[in-house]
Amino acid sequence: MKVVRKAVMDSEYTLGAWKGNDYGPVYFISYADSSLVLSTTVYYRPTTPTEVLMSDINRRVYSAFGEAGIEIPFNYVNVVM
């Protein structure tokens, strides 16, 4: 959870906490296929495209997980012809 929070705070696209509040905690929302769904609050400029913001944060989380030796298994299919 700390990895996700740090990724949000370190992103160049996020703003400091809104109206003096610190960034909130990261919540464990649910399980999904080969993943855990996490959620948090992110403050950003209205002119920042959401896709750019989410991509930046997701890349930061992925890199931090890799550095910590955390691997996310993805479903795959072997096709033999």
Summary of the structure (lengths in Angstrom):
residues: 81
radius of gyration: 15.2
end to end distance: 42.6
largest distance: 59.8
contacts: 156
relative contact order: 0.22
helix: 37%
strand: 16%
